[in-house]
Amino acid sequence: PVLVSVSRKSFLGELCGKGVSERGPATLAAEVLAALAGADYLRTHDVEALADGLKVAEALRARGWRPA
């Protein structure tokens, strides 16, 4: 099993130039991409945002969208 824990990590701050409290969107993007890549478990600080992001990703996948 693969566990991914990228929530608010410093590398996201370096990539986006954001402080810890501003890393929500970057965290969500990284978490959804990890899920699409096959991560088994995601550790997050914002369960509601991740749940919404995964719903959107699954809806797109169900309609035939595939990542490049």
mmCIF file of the N, C-alpha and C atoms, coordinates in Angstrom:
data_MODEL
# 
_entry.id   MODEL 
# 
loop_
_atom_site.group_PDB 
_atom_site.id 
_atom_site.type_symbol 
_atom_site.label_atom_id 
_atom_site.label_alt_id 
_atom_site.label_comp_id 
_atom_site.label_asym_id 
_atom_site.label_entity_id 
_atom_site.label_seq_id 
_atom_site.pdbx_PDB_ins_code 
_atom_site.Cartn_x 
_atom_site.Cartn_y 
_atom_site.Cartn_z 
_atom_site.occupancy 
_atom_site.B_iso_or_equiv 
_atom_site.pdbx_formal_charge 
_atom_site.auth_seq_id 
_atom_site.auth_comp_id 
_atom_site.auth_asym_id 
_atom_site.auth_atom_id 
_atom_site.pdbx_PDB_model_num 
ATOM 1   N N  . PRO A 1 1  ? 0.823   -1.205 0.000   1.00 0.00 ? 1  PRO A N  1 
ATOM 2   C CA . PRO A 1 1  ? 0.000   0.000  0.000   1.00 0.00 ? 1  PRO A CA 1 
ATOM 3   C C  . PRO A 1 1  ? 0.864   1.265  0.000   1.00 0.00 ? 1  PRO A C  1 
ATOM 4   N N  . VAL A 1 2  ? 0.388   2.279  -0.666  1.00 0.00 ? 2  VAL A N  1 
ATOM 5   C CA . VAL A 1 2  ? 1.104   3.551  -0.751  1.00 0.00 ? 2  VAL A CA 1 
ATOM 6   C C  . VAL A 1 2  ? 0.319   4.621  0.001   1.00 0.00 ? 2  VAL A C  1 
ATOM 7   N N  . LEU A 1 3  ? 0.978   5.263  0.970   1.00 0.00 ? 3  LEU A N  1 
ATOM 8   C CA . LEU A 1 3  ? 0.419   6.378  1.729   1.00 0.00 ? 3  LEU A CA 1 
ATOM 9   C C  . LEU A 1 3  ? 1.087   7.659  1.252   1.00 0.00 ? 3  LEU A C  1 
ATOM 10  N N  . VAL A 1 4  ? 0.293   8.661  0.898   1.00 0.00 ? 4  VAL A N  1 
ATOM 11  C CA . VAL A 1 4  ? 0.820   9.952  0.468   1.00 0.00 ? 4  VAL A CA 1 
ATOM 12  C C  . VAL A 1 4  ? 0.390   11.006 1.478   1.00 0.00 ? 4  VAL A C  1 
ATOM 13  N N  . SER A 1 5  ? 1.358   11.801 1.905   1.00 0.00 ? 5  SER A N  1 
ATOM 14  C CA . SER A 1 5  ? 1.098   12.862 2.879   1.00 0.00 ? 5  SER A CA 1 
ATOM 15  C C  . SER A 1 5  ? 1.801   14.133 2.415   1.00 0.00 ? 5  SER A C  1 
ATOM 16  N N  . VAL A 1 6  ? 1.100   14.924 1.606   1.00 0.00 ? 6  VAL A N  1 
ATOM 17  C CA . VAL A 1 6  ? 1.698   16.147 1.067   1.00 0.00 ? 6  VAL A CA 1 
ATOM 18  C C  . VAL A 1 6  ? 1.076   17.407 1.650   1.00 0.00 ? 6  VAL A C  1 
ATOM 19  N N  . SER A 1 7  ? 0.112   17.249 2.539   1.00 0.00 ? 7  SER A N  1 
ATOM 20  C CA . SER A 1 7  ? -0.659  18.370 3.059   1.00 0.00 ? 7  SER A CA 1 
ATOM 21  C C  . SER A 1 7  ? 0.224   19.451 3.683   1.00 0.00 ? 7  SER A C  1 
ATOM 22  N N  . ARG A 1 8  ? 0.190   20.629 3.056   1.00 0.00 ? 8  ARG A N  1 
ATOM 23  C CA . ARG A 1 8  ? 0.883   21.833 3.539   1.00 0.00 ? 8  ARG A CA 1 
ATOM 24  C C  . ARG A 1 8  ? 2.409   21.712 3.598   1.00 0.00 ? 8  ARG A C  1 
ATOM 25  N N  . LYS A 1 9  ? 2.989   20.747 2.920   1.00 0.00 ? 9  LYS A N  1 
ATOM 26  C CA . LYS A 1 9  ? 4.432   20.510 3.007   1.00 0.00 ? 9  LYS A CA 1 
ATOM 27  C C  . LYS A 1 9  ? 5.227   21.671 2.412   1.00 0.00 ? 9  LYS A C  1 
ATOM 28  N N  . SER A 1 10 ? 6.472   21.793 2.873   1.00 0.00 ? 10 SER A N  1 
ATOM 29  C CA . SER A 1 10 ? 7.322   22.917 2.477   1.00 0.00 ? 10 SER A CA 1 
ATOM 30  C C  . SER A 1 10 ? 7.600   22.940 0.975   1.00 0.00 ? 10 SER A C  1 
ATOM 31  N N  . PHE A 1 11 ? 7.683   21.782 0.329   1.00 0.00 ? 11 PHE A N  1 
ATOM 32  C CA . PHE A 1 11 ? 7.954   21.792 -1.111  1.00 0.00 ? 11 PHE A CA 1 
ATOM 33  C C  . PHE A 1 11 ? 6.826   22.491 -1.872  1.00 0.00 ? 11 PHE A C  1 
ATOM 34  N N  . LEU A 1 12 ? 5.599   22.412 -1.355  1.00 0.00 ? 12 LEU A N  1 
ATOM 35  C CA . LEU A 1 12 ? 4.489   23.126 -1.992  1.00 0.00 ? 12 LEU A CA 1 
ATOM 36  C C  . LEU A 1 12 ? 4.666   24.634 -1.833  1.00 0.00 ? 12 LEU A C  1 
ATOM 37  N N  . GLY A 1 13 ? 5.142   25.040 -0.672  1.00 0.00 ? 13 GLY A N  1 
ATOM 38  C CA . GLY A 1 13 ? 5.433   26.453 -0.453  1.00 0.00 ? 13 GLY A CA 1 
ATOM 39  C C  . GLY A 1 13 ? 6.515   26.958 -1.380  1.00 0.00 ? 13 GLY A C  1 
ATOM 40  N N  . GLU A 1 14 ? 7.538   26.137 -1.590  1.00 0.00 ? 14 GLU A N  1 
ATOM 41  C CA . GLU A 1 14 ? 8.624   26.513 -2.497  1.00 0.00 ? 14 GLU A CA 1 
ATOM 42  C C  . GLU A 1 14 ? 8.129   26.611 -3.936  1.00 0.00 ? 14 GLU A C  1 
ATOM 43  N N  . LEU A 1 15 ? 7.290   25.673 -4.348  1.00 0.00 ? 15 LEU A N  1 
ATOM 44  C CA . LEU A 1 15 ? 6.768   25.685 -5.712  1.00 0.00 ? 15 LEU A CA 1 
ATOM 45  C C  . LEU A 1 15 ? 5.849   26.869 -5.974  1.00 0.00 ? 15 LEU A C  1 
ATOM 46  N N  . CYS A 1 16 ? 5.018   27.203 -4.990  1.00 0.00 ? 16 CYS A N  1 
ATOM 47  C CA . CYS A 1 16 ? 3.985   28.219 -5.185  1.00 0.00 ? 16 CYS A CA 1 
ATOM 48  C C  . CYS A 1 16 ? 4.282   29.552 -4.519  1.00 0.00 ? 16 CYS A C  1 
ATOM 49  N N  . GLY A 1 17 ? 5.325   29.591 -3.704  1.00 0.00 ? 17 GLY A N  1 
ATOM 50  C CA . GLY A 1 17 ? 5.642   30.827 -3.006  1.00 0.00 ? 17 GLY A CA 1 
ATOM 51  C C  . GLY A 1 17 ? 4.600   31.216 -1.974  1.00 0.00 ? 17 GLY A C  1 
ATOM 52  N N  . LYS A 1 18 ? 4.031   30.222 -1.303  1.00 0.00 ? 18 LYS A N  1 
ATOM 53  C CA . LYS A 1 18 ? 2.962   30.467 -0.334  1.00 0.00 ? 18 LYS A CA 1 
ATOM 54  C C  . LYS A 1 18 ? 3.378   30.040 1.058   1.00 0.00 ? 18 LYS A C  1 
ATOM 55  N N  . GLY A 1 19 ? 2.810   30.732 2.055   1.00 0.00 ? 19 GLY A N  1 
ATOM 56  C CA . GLY A 1 19 ? 3.003   30.335 3.439   1.00 0.00 ? 19 GLY A CA 1 
ATOM 57  C C  . GLY A 1 19 ? 2.139   29.131 3.772   1.00 0.00 ? 19 GLY A C  1 
ATOM 58  N N  . VAL A 1 20 ? 2.375   28.553 4.923   1.00 0.00 ? 20 VAL A N  1 
ATOM 59  C CA . VAL A 1 20 ? 1.665   27.331 5.327   1.00 0.00 ? 20 VAL A CA 1 
ATOM 60  C C  . VAL A 1 20 ? 0.151   27.493 5.230   1.00 0.00 ? 20 VAL A C  1 
ATOM 61  N N  . SER A 1 21 ? -0.375  28.592 5.721   1.00 0.00 ? 21 SER A N  1 
ATOM 62  C CA . SER A 1 21 ? -1.832  28.777 5.749   1.00 0.00 ? 21 SER A CA 1 
ATOM 63  C C  . SER A 1 21 ? -2.436  29.022 4.368   1.00 0.00 ? 21 SER A C  1 
ATOM 64  N N  . GLU A 1 22 ? -1.594  29.226 3.350   1.00 0.00 ? 22 GLU A N  1 
ATOM 65  C CA . GLU A 1 22 ? -2.069  29.508 1.992   1.00 0.00 ? 22 GLU A CA 1 
ATOM 66  C C  . GLU A 1 22 ? -1.856  28.341 1.028   1.00 0.00 ? 22 GLU A C  1 
ATOM 67  N N  . ARG A 1 23 ? -1.504  27.191 1.529   1.00 0.00 ? 23 ARG A N  1 
ATOM 68  C CA . ARG A 1 23 ? -1.144  26.063 0.661   1.00 0.00 ? 23 ARG A CA 1 
ATOM 69  C C  . ARG A 1 23 ? -2.296  25.114 0.359   1.00 0.00 ? 23 ARG A C  1 
ATOM 70  N N  . GLY A 1 24 ? -3.508  25.471 0.726   1.00 0.00 ? 24 GLY A N  1 
ATOM 71  C CA . GLY A 1 24 ? -4.654  24.595 0.501   1.00 0.00 ? 24 GLY A CA 1 
ATOM 72  C C  . GLY A 1 24 ? -4.839  24.177 -0.949  1.00 0.00 ? 24 GLY A C  1 
ATOM 73  N N  . PRO A 1 25 ? -4.892  25.121 -1.900  1.00 0.00 ? 25 PRO A N  1 
ATOM 74  C CA . PRO A 1 25 ? -5.078  24.734 -3.295  1.00 0.00 ? 25 PRO A CA 1 
ATOM 75  C C  . PRO A 1 25 ? -3.948  23.849 -3.830  1.00 0.00 ? 25 PRO A C  1 
ATOM 76  N N  . ALA A 1 26 ? -2.714  24.168 -3.486  1.00 0.00 ? 26 ALA A N  1 
ATOM 77  C CA . ALA A 1 26 ? -1.581  23.347 -3.936  1.00 0.00 ? 26 ALA A CA 1 
ATOM 78  C C  . ALA A 1 26 ? -1.647  21.958 -3.317  1.00 0.00 ? 26 ALA A C  1 
ATOM 79  N N  . THR A 1 27 ? -2.018  21.901 -2.043  1.00 0.00 ? 27 THR A N  1 
ATOM 80  C CA . THR A 1 27 ? -2.175  20.609 -1.374  1.00 0.00 ? 27 THR A CA 1 
ATOM 81  C C  . THR A 1 27 ? -3.223  19.777 -2.085  1.00 0.00 ? 27 THR A C  1 
ATOM 82  N N  . LEU A 1 28 ? -4.369  20.378 -2.371  1.00 0.00 ? 28 LEU A N  1 
ATOM 83  C CA . LEU A 1 28 ? -5.452  19.646 -3.018  1.00 0.00 ? 28 LEU A CA 1 
ATOM 84  C C  . LEU A 1 28 ? -5.031  19.125 -4.389  1.00 0.00 ? 28 LEU A C  1 
ATOM 85  N N  . ALA A 1 29 ? -4.345  19.952 -5.158  1.00 0.00 ? 29 ALA A N  1 
ATOM 86  C CA . ALA A 1 29 ? -3.883  19.515 -6.479  1.00 0.00 ? 29 ALA A CA 1 
ATOM 87  C C  . ALA A 1 29 ? -2.956  18.312 -6.357  1.00 0.00 ? 29 ALA A C  1 
ATOM 88  N N  . ALA A 1 30 ? -2.004  18.375 -5.445  1.00 0.00 ? 30 ALA A N  1 
ATOM 89  C CA . ALA A 1 30 ? -1.058  17.268 -5.266  1.00 0.00 ? 30 ALA A CA 1 
ATOM 90  C C  . ALA A 1 30 ? -1.762  16.009 -4.778  1.00 0.00 ? 30 ALA A C  1 
ATOM 91  N N  . GLU A 1 31 ? -2.726  16.167 -3.879  1.00 0.00 ? 31 GLU A N  1 
ATOM 92  C CA . GLU A 1 31 ? -3.442  15.000 -3.352  1.00 0.00 ? 31 GLU A CA 1 
ATOM 93  C C  . GLU A 1 31 ? -4.288  14.325 -4.422  1.00 0.00 ? 31 GLU A C  1 
ATOM 94  N N  . VAL A 1 32 ? -4.997  15.110 -5.220  1.00 0.00 ? 32 VAL A N  1 
ATOM 95  C CA . VAL A 1 32 ? -5.828  14.524 -6.277  1.00 0.00 ? 32 VAL A CA 1 
ATOM 96  C C  . VAL A 1 32 ? -4.953  13.834 -7.318  1.00 0.00 ? 32 VAL A C  1 
ATOM 97  N N  . LEU A 1 33 ? -3.839  14.445 -7.680  1.00 0.00 ? 33 LEU A N  1 
ATOM 98  C CA . LEU A 1 33 ? -2.928  13.793 -8.628  1.00 0.00 ? 33 LEU A CA 1 
ATOM 99  C C  . LEU A 1 33 ? -2.374  12.494 -8.056  1.00 0.00 ? 33 LEU A C  1 
ATOM 100 N N  . ALA A 1 34 ? -2.062  12.478 -6.766  1.00 0.00 ? 34 ALA A N  1 
ATOM 101 C CA . ALA A 1 34 ? -1.581  11.249 -6.127  1.00 0.00 ? 34 ALA A CA 1 
ATOM 102 C C  . ALA A 1 34 ? -2.650  10.165 -6.187  1.00 0.00 ? 34 ALA A C  1 
ATOM 103 N N  . ALA A 1 35 ? -3.889  10.541 -5.938  1.00 0.00 ? 35 ALA A N  1 
ATOM 104 C CA . ALA A 1 35 ? -4.982  9.569  -6.010  1.00 0.00 ? 35 ALA A CA 1 
ATOM 105 C C  . ALA A 1 35 ? -5.131  9.024  -7.427  1.00 0.00 ? 35 ALA A C  1 
ATOM 106 N N  . LEU A 1 36 ? -5.077  9.912  -8.414  1.00 0.00 ? 36 LEU A N  1 
ATOM 107 C CA . LEU A 1 36 ? -5.190  9.474  -9.807  1.00 0.00 ? 36 LEU A CA 1 
ATOM 108 C C  . LEU A 1 36 ? -4.032  8.572  -10.217 1.00 0.00 ? 36 LEU A C  1 
ATOM 109 N N  . ALA A 1 37 ? -2.879  8.767  -9.577  1.00 0.00 ? 37 ALA A N  1 
ATOM 110 C CA . ALA A 1 37 ? -1.704  7.946  -9.876  1.00 0.00 ? 37 ALA A CA 1 
ATOM 111 C C  . ALA A 1 37 ? -1.723  6.618  -9.125  1.00 0.00 ? 37 ALA A C  1 
ATOM 112 N N  . GLY A 1 38 ? -2.731  6.413  -8.270  1.00 0.00 ? 38 GLY A N  1 
ATOM 113 C CA . GLY A 1 38 ? -2.864  5.114  -7.625  1.00 0.00 ? 38 GLY A CA 1 
ATOM 114 C C  . GLY A 1 38 ? -2.555  5.048  -6.149  1.00 0.00 ? 38 GLY A C  1 
ATOM 115 N N  . ALA A 1 39 ? -2.388  6.177  -5.484  1.00 0.00 ? 39 ALA A N  1 
ATOM 116 C CA . ALA A 1 39 ? -2.130  6.142  -4.038  1.00 0.00 ? 39 ALA A CA 1 
ATOM 117 C C  . ALA A 1 39 ? -3.280  5.430  -3.329  1.00 0.00 ? 39 ALA A C  1 
ATOM 118 N N  . ASP A 1 40 ? -2.934  4.602  -2.363  1.00 0.00 ? 40 ASP A N  1 
ATOM 119 C CA . ASP A 1 40 ? -3.946  3.854  -1.616  1.00 0.00 ? 40 ASP A CA 1 
ATOM 120 C C  . ASP A 1 40 ? -4.556  4.669  -0.483  1.00 0.00 ? 40 ASP A C  1 
ATOM 121 N N  . TYR A 1 41 ? -3.744  5.503  0.139   1.00 0.00 ? 41 TYR A N  1 
ATOM 122 C CA . TYR A 1 41 ? -4.176  6.299  1.288   1.00 0.00 ? 41 TYR A CA 1 
ATOM 123 C C  . TYR A 1 41 ? -3.637  7.714  1.149   1.00 0.00 ? 41 TYR A C  1 
ATOM 124 N N  . LEU A 1 42 ? -4.445  8.692  1.558   1.00 0.00 ? 42 LEU A N  1 
ATOM 125 C CA . LEU A 1 42 ? -4.037  10.090 1.553   1.00 0.00 ? 42 LEU A CA 1 
ATOM 126 C C  . LEU A 1 42 ? -4.230  10.654 2.952   1.00 0.00 ? 42 LEU A C  1 
ATOM 127 N N  . ARG A 1 43 ? -3.171  11.224 3.510   1.00 0.00 ? 43 ARG A N  1 
ATOM 128 C CA . ARG A 1 43 ? -3.265  11.904 4.800   1.00 0.00 ? 43 ARG A CA 1 
ATOM 129 C C  . ARG A 1 43 ? -3.419  13.386 4.503   1.00 0.00 ? 43 ARG A C  1 
ATOM 130 N N  . THR A 1 44 ? -4.431  14.013 5.089   1.00 0.00 ? 44 THR A N  1 
ATOM 131 C CA . THR A 1 44 ? -4.714  15.410 4.773   1.00 0.00 ? 44 THR A CA 1 
ATOM 132 C C  . THR A 1 44 ? -5.137  16.184 6.011   1.00 0.00 ? 44 THR A C  1 
ATOM 133 N N  . HIS A 1 45 ? -5.013  17.497 5.943   1.00 0.00 ? 45 HIS A N  1 
ATOM 134 C CA . HIS A 1 45 ? -5.528  18.371 6.989   1.00 0.00 ? 45 HIS A CA 1 
ATOM 135 C C  . HIS A 1 45 ? -6.948  18.821 6.668   1.00 0.00 ? 45 HIS A C  1 
ATOM 136 N N  . ASP A 1 46 ? -7.340  18.772 5.402   1.00 0.00 ? 46 ASP A N  1 
ATOM 137 C CA . ASP A 1 46 ? -8.645  19.288 4.977   1.00 0.00 ? 46 ASP A CA 1 
ATOM 138 C C  . ASP A 1 46 ? -9.448  18.177 4.309   1.00 0.00 ? 46 ASP A C  1 
ATOM 139 N N  . VAL A 1 47 ? -10.107 17.390 5.132   1.00 0.00 ? 47 VAL A N  1 
ATOM 140 C CA . VAL A 1 47 ? -10.848 16.225 4.642   1.00 0.00 ? 47 VAL A CA 1 
ATOM 141 C C  . VAL A 1 47 ? -11.959 16.637 3.683   1.00 0.00 ? 47 VAL A C  1 
ATOM 142 N N  . GLU A 1 48 ? -12.682 17.696 4.000   1.00 0.00 ? 48 GLU A N  1 
ATOM 143 C CA . GLU A 1 48 ? -13.799 18.125 3.158   1.00 0.00 ? 48 GLU A CA 1 
ATOM 144 C C  . GLU A 1 48 ? -13.333 18.540 1.762   1.00 0.00 ? 48 GLU A C  1 
ATOM 145 N N  . ALA A 1 49 ? -12.268 19.322 1.685   1.00 0.00 ? 49 ALA A N  1 
ATOM 146 C CA . ALA A 1 49 ? -11.752 19.748 0.378   1.00 0.00 ? 49 ALA A CA 1 
ATOM 147 C C  . ALA A 1 49 ? -11.270 18.552 -0.429  1.00 0.00 ? 49 ALA A C  1 
ATOM 148 N N  . LEU A 1 50 ? -10.584 17.624 0.228   1.00 0.00 ? 50 LEU A N  1 
ATOM 149 C CA . LEU A 1 50 ? -10.102 16.439 -0.481  1.00 0.00 ? 50 LEU A CA 1 
ATOM 150 C C  . LEU A 1 50 ? -11.268 15.594 -0.980  1.00 0.00 ? 50 LEU A C  1 
ATOM 151 N N  . ALA A 1 51 ? -12.283 15.421 -0.158  1.00 0.00 ? 51 ALA A N  1 
ATOM 152 C CA . ALA A 1 51 ? -13.454 14.648 -0.584  1.00 0.00 ? 51 ALA A CA 1 
ATOM 153 C C  . ALA A 1 51 ? -14.094 15.283 -1.817  1.00 0.00 ? 51 ALA A C  1 
ATOM 154 N N  . ASP A 1 52 ? -14.231 16.611 -1.820  1.00 0.00 ? 52 ASP A N  1 
ATOM 155 C CA . ASP A 1 52 ? -14.790 17.302 -2.984  1.00 0.00 ? 52 ASP A CA 1 
ATOM 156 C C  . ASP A 1 52 ? -13.900 17.129 -4.210  1.00 0.00 ? 52 ASP A C  1 
ATOM 157 N N  . GLY A 1 53 ? -12.599 17.279 -4.031  1.00 0.00 ? 53 GLY A N  1 
ATOM 158 C CA . GLY A 1 53 ? -11.668 17.115 -5.144  1.00 0.00 ? 53 GLY A CA 1 
ATOM 159 C C  . GLY A 1 53 ? -11.716 15.720 -5.742  1.00 0.00 ? 53 GLY A C  1 
ATOM 160 N N  . LEU A 1 54 ? -11.819 14.718 -4.878  1.00 0.00 ? 54 LEU A N  1 
ATOM 161 C CA . LEU A 1 54 ? -11.895 13.339 -5.363  1.00 0.00 ? 54 LEU A CA 1 
ATOM 162 C C  . LEU A 1 54 ? -13.222 13.068 -6.072  1.00 0.00 ? 54 LEU A C  1 
ATOM 163 N N  . LYS A 1 55 ? -14.302 13.686 -5.611  1.00 0.00 ? 55 LYS A N  1 
ATOM 164 C CA . LYS A 1 55 ? -15.598 13.548 -6.301  1.00 0.00 ? 55 LYS A CA 1 
ATOM 165 C C  . LYS A 1 55 ? -15.511 14.112 -7.714  1.00 0.00 ? 55 LYS A C  1 
ATOM 166 N N  . VAL A 1 56 ? -14.888 15.278 -7.847  1.00 0.00 ? 56 VAL A N  1 
ATOM 167 C CA . VAL A 1 56 ? -14.739 15.898 -9.165  1.00 0.00 ? 56 VAL A CA 1 
ATOM 168 C C  . VAL A 1 56 ? -13.876 15.014 -10.059 1.00 0.00 ? 56 VAL A C  1 
ATOM 169 N N  . ALA A 1 57 ? -12.755 14.542 -9.539  1.00 0.00 ? 57 ALA A N  1 
ATOM 170 C CA . ALA A 1 57 ? -11.862 13.688 -10.323 1.00 0.00 ? 57 ALA A CA 1 
ATOM 171 C C  . ALA A 1 57 ? -12.574 12.417 -10.765 1.00 0.00 ? 57 ALA A C  1 
ATOM 172 N N  . GLU A 1 58 ? -13.336 11.805 -9.874  1.00 0.00 ? 58 GLU A N  1 
ATOM 173 C CA . GLU A 1 58 ? -14.052 10.573 -10.219 1.00 0.00 ? 58 GLU A CA 1 
ATOM 174 C C  . GLU A 1 58 ? -15.143 10.850 -11.248 1.00 0.00 ? 58 GLU A C  1 
ATOM 175 N N  . ALA A 1 59 ? -15.839 11.969 -11.129 1.00 0.00 ? 59 ALA A N  1 
ATOM 176 C CA . ALA A 1 59 ? -16.868 12.319 -12.112 1.00 0.00 ? 59 ALA A CA 1 
ATOM 177 C C  . ALA A 1 59 ? -16.253 12.524 -13.492 1.00 0.00 ? 59 ALA A C  1 
ATOM 178 N N  . LEU A 1 60 ? -15.110 13.191 -13.550 1.00 0.00 ? 60 LEU A N  1 
ATOM 179 C CA . LEU A 1 60 ? -14.430 13.381 -14.832 1.00 0.00 ? 60 LEU A CA 1 
ATOM 180 C C  . LEU A 1 60 ? -13.962 12.053 -15.408 1.00 0.00 ? 60 LEU A C  1 
ATOM 181 N N  . ARG A 1 61 ? -13.405 11.208 -14.553 1.00 0.00 ? 61 ARG A N  1 
ATOM 182 C CA . ARG A 1 61 ? -12.939 9.896  -15.008 1.00 0.00 ? 61 ARG A CA 1 
ATOM 183 C C  . ARG A 1 61 ? -14.107 9.067  -15.539 1.00 0.00 ? 61 ARG A C  1 
ATOM 184 N N  . ALA A 1 62 ? -15.254 9.127  -14.861 1.00 0.00 ? 62 ALA A N  1 
ATOM 185 C CA . ALA A 1 62 ? -16.437 8.374  -15.282 1.00 0.00 ? 62 ALA A CA 1 
ATOM 186 C C  . ALA A 1 62 ? -16.954 8.842  -16.640 1.00 0.00 ? 62 ALA A C  1 
ATOM 187 N N  . ARG A 1 63 ? -16.627 10.076 -16.995 1.00 0.00 ? 63 ARG A N  1 
ATOM 188 C CA . ARG A 1 63 ? -17.053 10.625 -18.287 1.00 0.00 ? 63 ARG A CA 1 
ATOM 189 C C  . ARG A 1 63 ? -15.979 10.483 -19.363 1.00 0.00 ? 63 ARG A C  1 
ATOM 190 N N  . GLY A 1 64 ? -14.967 9.689  -19.066 1.00 0.00 ? 64 GLY A N  1 
ATOM 191 C CA . GLY A 1 64 ? -13.967 9.380  -20.070 1.00 0.00 ? 64 GLY A CA 1 
ATOM 192 C C  . GLY A 1 64 ? -12.689 10.183 -20.026 1.00 0.00 ? 64 GLY A C  1 
ATOM 193 N N  . TRP A 1 65 ? -12.583 11.137 -19.095 1.00 0.00 ? 65 TRP A N  1 
ATOM 194 C CA . TRP A 1 65 ? -11.359 11.926 -19.004 1.00 0.00 ? 65 TRP A CA 1 
ATOM 195 C C  . TRP A 1 65 ? -10.229 11.072 -18.462 1.00 0.00 ? 65 TRP A C  1 
ATOM 196 N N  . ARG A 1 66 ? -9.070  11.194 -19.066 1.00 0.00 ? 66 ARG A N  1 
ATOM 197 C CA . ARG A 1 66 ? -7.870  10.496 -18.597 1.00 0.00 ? 66 ARG A CA 1 
ATOM 198 C C  . ARG A 1 66 ? -6.728  11.494 -18.556 1.00 0.00 ? 66 ARG A C  1 
ATOM 199 N N  . PRO A 1 67 ? -5.901  11.451 -17.500 1.00 0.00 ? 67 PRO A N  1 
ATOM 200 C CA . PRO A 1 67 ? -4.754  12.366 -17.454 1.00 0.00 ? 67 PRO A CA 1 
ATOM 201 C C  . PRO A 1 67 ? -3.775  12.059 -18.576 1.00 0.00 ? 67 PRO A C  1 
ATOM 202 N N  . ALA A 1 68 ? -3.124  13.087 -19.063 1.00 0.00 ? 68 ALA A N  1 
ATOM 203 C CA . ALA A 1 68 ? -2.170  12.920 -20.166 1.00 0.00 ? 68 ALA A CA 1 
ATOM 204 C C  . ALA A 1 68 ? -0.921  12.212 -19.697 1.00 0.00 ? 68 ALA A C  1 
# 
